Amino acid sequence: MEMNLLRNLIRPYLYTRYGFHRLTRTGAFGAGRVRTVHTSAQPQWNPLKQAIWRYHVKQFHESSCSVASVVSCINAIRSLENNTIHPIRQADILDRVTTGHWKERMSENGYRGRRGLPLPLLGQVVKDSIAAYDLKVRSVDIVQTPKHAPARSPVRAILKKRLTDFDRHGKGLIITHFDQGTLVPTLNIPHISPVGAYDSVSGRVTMLDVDPEQENPYQVDFDTFYQGLSCDYHHVFEAFGYGSGGYVYIRIR
């Protein structure tokens, strides 16, 4: 009952904020803020990047962005170890990985009223999914991104290096936990999706958004990308376990 009341309280705020940005052409509605990507741009020399584009899927309902993101990455990693794999379905991974009542959180009423995965729980689900499918990775890091980090902060520098290592060398995958409305014209809600590319020259990050309403991948500049990750979610979301965003880094090699 309490969680339903909180949902009803947050919705008017979200739609008011959305309407304001749309009317004033600010935020993600600003000109040139986001660019749609119509091609996958999969270089032959980067099998990991090819794999994440190939196995990218859309979420099956409004709260299941974590499932689509994790299964996309798990299938991408599995394909590097075995080219003849049969992709895991989203329903399969929910049955196999029970961490944090993941499957129950994807239901209409959630687990004790909680739906989706906060960043720390997302990281644990990623770790347990890798273990469940006996995959070989070097490490899994769960990184919260501070809101007011200076331009030359170590957190930003490490993130840029990891983006470059993924795009140029296929060293690891990045699953982002971010305010979706900061990146694209939609509600400012916590969302999860993997990174698909990074251009270190232009500084633009390509998102493989698992939201079905985002039909194509899209690009945003690094500062906008970091802003989306480093947003402190509205305080009402704290009741559901959502404090702030960040990312999960799966280091392959």
Stockholm file with secondary structure:
# STOCKHOLM 1.0

chainA/1-253         MEMNLLRNLIRPYLYTRYGFHRLTRTGAFGAGRVRTVHTSAQPQWNPLKQAIWRYHVKQFHESSCSVASVVSCINAIRSLENNTIHPIRQADILDRVTTGHWKERMSENGYRGRRGLPLPLLGQVVKDSIAAYDLKVRSVDIVQTPKHAPARSPVRAILKKRLTDFDRHGKGLIITHFDQGTLVPTLNIPHISPVGAYDSVSGRVTMLDVDPEQENPYQVDFDTFYQGLSCDYHHVFEAFGYGSGGYVYIRIR
#=GR chainA/1-253 SS CHHHHHHHHHHHHHHHHHHHHHHHTCGGGSTTSCEECCSCCCCTTCHHHHHHHHTCCCCSSTTCHHHHHHHHHHHHHHHHHCTTCCCCCHHHHHHHCCGGGHHHHTSSSTBTTBCSCCHHHHHHHHHHHHHHTTCCCSEEEEEECCTTCCTTCHHHHHHHHHHHHHHHHCCEEEEEEEEHHHHSSSCCCEEEEEEEEEETTTTEEEECCCCTTSCSCEEEEHHHHHHHHTCBCCGGGGGGTCCBCEEEEEECC
#=GC SS_cons         CHHHHHHHHHHHHHHHHHHHHHHHTCGGGSTTSCEECCSCCCCTTCHHHHHHHHTCCCCSSTTCHHHHHHHHHHHHHHHHHCTTCCCCCHHHHHHHCCGGGHHHHTSSSTBTTBCSCCHHHHHHHHHHHHHHTTCCCSEEEEEECCTTCCTTCHHHHHHHHHHHHHHHHCCEEEEEEEEHHHHSSSCCCEEEEEEEEEETTTTEEEECCCCTTSCSCEEEEHHHHHHHHTCBCCGGGGGGTCCBCEEEEEECC
//
